[in-house]
Amino acid sequence: MFETNVLTISDEKRILEEFISKIPVSYMGPDRVKYIAENSGSLEEQDNLKLRDFIDRTLTLMIETEASDIEIGGHGNEEYIWMRTHGVKERIKDLPQFTEDESALIILNLLNENQRQYLISNRNLDFSYSYYYEKRKIKVRFRADAYFDLDSLALNMRLINLTVRSLDSLGFHPLAIRSFSHNYIKFGLTLITGITGSGKSTTLDSIIDYHNRFDPAHVIIISAPIEYVHSSNVCLIKHREVGRDVLSFKDGIVQSLRQDPDIIVVGEMRDVDTIMAALEVTDTGHKVFSTLHTSSATESLDRIIAEVDPTEQERVRNRLADVLISVISQKLVPSLDGRRVMAKEVLIVTPSVKAAIKNNNTSEIYMMINQGGPQGMVTMEQDLKRLYIQKLISLETAITYANNKTRIHQILSPS
């Protein structure tokens, strides 16, 4: 638990209360947030630093209690700071409480003038935040999203891993790892899919780090925002943050062709323009890794095809079949030790899979994965069974997180 004497905030409360007292009483809802945004730059530098220091101390407590996310501000917070620890989100009653106005000022104080203007105009802002974590003597990074909740300003911050997990530690079959390797195949698309918070970024960073240990390749990472910052080792690694270094994912992909890349990492294929650009750049002979918010391998294929105009779907289906190398679909599920463990589905594109995609028979692919163990494939249900047999998760968890309930009951039932 947090100790109430860890965060002494009398000075911070005074700064917040003095500022809030100056807001005209006639300003309500979004007008109050706009006023705070337009005037937060008038804070004295020492007051700015005190508010930032409070955030840094709170984030330090977050790290030391192994929380992954923190929530500040917004109507729904009811003046509490909330955190997610090992998958459970709860209010932290031992931390100070802040009114919606006070939280808005704390949040806006993390942003520069351009970011504040963008947030007020677009009602949302993705950004990154970092500070020096004294205990570990390292700079810690967070992925942040500021947004509106019933006309009040809210913020989510997610801790970016302090270290990169090795690809070997994620439990992939050696043939699956070979399909990711730029040394084994110089071009092709690999998708990493899953819902928000399923560990996609962790897997993506592990794949980048894997190449950085031995492959003299040029890696360009296009993301919104940039999370883990890789140091060039054997690879030359460039980071391009959407909204800061490049205007859009599509622009980053197109521009990368003039930057002599070997591997292009697209943080998310979130719209049809990005999907088409990623397929085209893969088609030119590059290795591309990207993510999608889907919960299974076959759903990922259907999602890409469904995003494009019906008149273009056959062409896109054929192109996807030609360039796709592998799909990882993953979930973080509760483990018996109170933490979380990764369960995954892995599709390797064999000639049979390629034909199924081209012939619009993606419903057949699940059984191909089910029977594709020798090629490095595994269904979500098979991997959940593995975790259950290894006593890492409960039977209830295996059933709850299965995509195919009928299949999980079949493979878990006594023979």
N, C-alpha and C positions, 0 to 999 in steps of 0.2 A: 504493500500500500504506500501511497504518497504521505510524506510527513508535512503537516500544515506549516511548519516553520521553515521548510525548504525555500518557499517562495514568499518573501516579504515584499509586499507591493504597495506600501503606503504612498510612495512617490508616484508610482504609475497611476494609482487611483486618483491622486490629486491632479495629475496632468490630464487625465481623461475627463474628470468632472469639470475642470475649468474650461476645457474646450467645448464640451457638450452644453454647458450653461449659456454659451454664446449663440447657439442655434435659435433663430427666430421661432417663437412658439407656433406661428402660422404654418411652418413647414411640416408637412406630414409625409409618411411613406417614402417613396423614391426621391422626393424633393429633399428630404433630410439627408439621405445617403449622398445625393448630388452635392449638397452644401458641404458635407464632410469631405468629399473627394476634392472639391474645388479649393478648400481652405486648409486641408491637412498639410500642405506644403509650407504653411506659415508657422508650423511648430518650431520652437527653438531647437537647434541641433542637439543640445544635451538632452532635451525631452525626447526627440526622435530616438536617440541612442538608448535611453532608458526603456522605451517601449520595445525596441528591437531586442534588448537584453532580456526582457521578460519572456519574449517568444523563444529566444535561444535557450533559456533555462527550462522552459516548459518542454521544448523538444528534447533536451537532454534527459529529463525525467521520462519522456516517452521512450527514448532509446533504451534506457536502463531498466524499464519494466517490460521490454520486448513487445511494445505496441507497434502495429504496422501503420495505423492511420490516426489522425487527430481531426476533430471537428470543432470549429470555433464560429460562434455567431449564428444568426438566423433565428427565425421565429421558433422553429422546432427544437432548438437546443434548450429553450427555457432557462437561458442565462448560464447554463453549465458548459464546461468543456467536456467533450466526449472522446473516447478512444476505443479503437478495436485492438484487442489483445488475444492472440491465438484464435482469431475468427469471431470473438464475442465483442460486440460494441456496447458500451455502457457509459453513463455519466460518471465523471470523476468528482466525487463529492468533496474530496480533500483539497481540490484546487479552487482558486478564487472564482467568483461568479461575476459576469459582466452583463450590463444591459445591452440591448440591440445596438444602440448608438455607440457605446463604448467598444463593443466588438467590431463595429464597422471601422472605427478609427484605428484600432489595432491592425485590422486587415489591410486597410488602405495605406498604412504606414510602411508596409512591406513592398509597396509598388513605387515605380517611378512615375513621372507625370504622364508619359505616353500610355503606360499601362492603365493608369487610373481613368484616362479619357476613353480608352478602348473598352474598359469594363462598364463604364456608365452607358456608353453608346450601344454595346453589343450584349449587355446583361450577363456576360460570362467571360472569363479569362483563364486560360491555361498558362502556367508559368512555372519556373523552377526557383527554388530557394536553397541557399547553402549557408552554413556557418562553420566556424572552427570549433570542433569538439575537443576541448582541452584534455579530457581524460585519455583519449586515444591518440591525440596529437595529429588528427586528420580533419580534412574538410568533409562535412557530411552534407549530402544533397537530398532534397525533397521534391517530389512532383506535387504541384499545387493547382487547385481549381477554385477560383472565386466565382460566386454565383448569387442569384437572388432567391430568397425564400419568403413568400408573402411580403414583398416589398422591403425586406431587410437583407442585409448583406451577410453571406455565409462563406465559410472557407473549409475545404478539405485539403489536408496535406498528407502525403504518403511517403514513408521513409524508403529511400532507394538503398538497395543492399550496400552494406559497407564493403563487402567483398564479393567477388564473383564465384559462384559454385562451379566446380569442374564439370564438364560435360559427362565424364564417366560416372559421376556421382548421381546423375539423374536417372540411371537405370535403363538407358536405351540399349537395344541389341546392337552389337558391333556393325551389322550390315546397315542398320538405320543411321548410325554415326557416319558410316562411309558415304551414304547418300547425301549427307549434309556437307561433305568435304569438298572444297574447291579443288584440292589436289586430285581427287578421284573423278569429278566431273566439273568442267569449267563453267557450265551455264546451267540454267534451270531455276525454277521457282520452288521454294519451300515455304509452306504456310504454317504458322503457329497460332492455334485458335483456342478460344475459351472465353468464358464470361469475364467481366471486370474482376480483378483480384484473383485470377486463377494462376498467376505466376508466369504469364507469357513473356514479360520483360526479362525475368530471371533466366528463362531458357534461351531467349535471344542473346542475352549478354554472355551466357555460357558458350554459345556457338561462336560468337565473335572472339571470345578469349581463347577458345580452342584453336582457331586459325592464327591468332596472334602469337601463339607459341612456336609455330614452325613454318607458316606459309608466307612467303614474301609477296603479299598481295596488297593492293590499295583498297581499303574499305571506306565507303562513304555511308554514314549513318544519317538518315533524315527522320526527325522525330518531333513530336509536339507534346510536352517539351522533351529536351534531352534529359535523360535520367542518369544512368551510370556513365561516367566519363572514362573512356579507355585510354591508357597511355600507349603510344606506338612502341611496339617491341620488335618482333619480326615483321609484322604488318605496319603499313602506314595507315593511320586511322584518322579520318576527318569527321567532325560532328557538325551538322547543320540543323539548327532549331527553327522549326516553322514559326513564322511571326517575328523572328529576330534575325536569322541569317538568310532566310528564304521565305517567300510569301506564301507558298502552298506546297503540299506534298507533290502535286503534279509538277510544279515548277522545279522542285528539287530533283525529281527523277529525270526530267528532260535535260536540265542543266548538267546533271552528273555525267551525261554522255560526252560532254566536252572537258571532263576533268580526269580522264584516263583511269576509270575505276575497274577493279576486278570483281568486287563484291559490293552490292548495294543493299542496304538495310532500310526498309520503309517501315516506319513505326506502326502505321495502321493503314489498311486499305479501306477508308471510310466512305468513299463515294465512287461513282462510276468513272470519273475522270482519272482518279488515282489508280483504280483497277486497270483501266485500259493502258495507262502509261506504264504501269508495272509489267503488264503482259508484253507490251511492245519492247521495253528495254531488255526483258529476258530473251525475247525473240532475236535480239541483236547479238546474243552470245555472252550475256553476263549472268553471274550468279546472284540471285535476288532472294532475300528473306523478308517476310512481312507477316503481319498479324491480322486476324479477323475476330469479331465477336460472335462466334458460333460454337455450338456445344458438341459437334461430332464432325468427323472427316467428310462424310457424305453431305451433311448440311452445309459445310463450307463450299463444296463444289456447286451445290444448288444455289447458294446465296450469290456467288459470283455471277453465275449465268443469269439469274433472275434480276440482277441489278441493271442489265443492259436492255436496250430497246428490243422487243420481240423480233424485229426484222434482222437484228444483229446477233441473235443468240446462237444460231448454228455456227457462224463464223467464230464467235468467242469460244464456243464449246470445243471446236477443233483446235483453236490456238491454245486453249488451256490444256487440252490433252497432250499437245506436243511439247509444252514447256514445263508442265508440273512434274516435279521429282518426288516430293513427299509432303505429307500433311501430318502435323502433330496436333491433336486435340487434347487439352488437359484440364484437370480440376484439382484444386487443393481441398482435400477432405479431412475431417477431424480424425486425429489418430488417438490411440488408447492412452498415450502419455499426455494428453491435453493440448498437444500442438497440432500441426497440420502436415500432411504428407501428399505428394503429388501422385495422382492417378492419371494415366494417359492412354490415348488411342493413337496408334501410328499406322499410317497408310503409306506404303511404298508403291510408286506407280510402275507396275509391270505392264507388259503388252496387253494382258487381259483387262487391266484397269483402264488403260488408255482406250481400248476399244469400247468399254462400257461408257466412258465419258463421251466419246464421239457419237455413240449410238443412242445417247440420252437414256441409258439404262443404269443410272447411278444407284438405283435400289438394289442392284446386284452386288454392289461393292462391299457392303457389310460382310457378306459371306466370304468374299475374297480376302478381306482382312482377317476374318475368323480362321481361315485355313492357311494364312500366309505367314505363320510363325517362322518357318525356315528362311523366309526372305527378310525377316526383321520386323514383321507386322504384329500388332496386337490390338484387340478390341478393348474398349473401355471396360466391358464386363470381365474379360479375361484378366485385365490388370487389377481390377478391384478384387477378383478372386485371389490373385497372387498376394495382394496386401493382406487379405483376410487370413489366408493360409500361413503367412509369415507372422501373424498375430500383431500386425501393426494397426489394423482397424477392426471395428466390430462388425458382426453380421448385419446388423441394422444399418450401419453406415454404408456397407457395400450395396445393399438393396436400394437405399435412399438415393445414392449418387449414380446409380446405373442409368444409362440412356434407354436401354431395352430391358424392361422389367421382366418380361417373359423369359428372356435369355438368361438373365442373372439367376432367376429361380431354378432354371434348368441345370445350369452348371454348378450351382451350390447345393443342389439336392443330393442326398446320399444315393450312390449307385447300387 
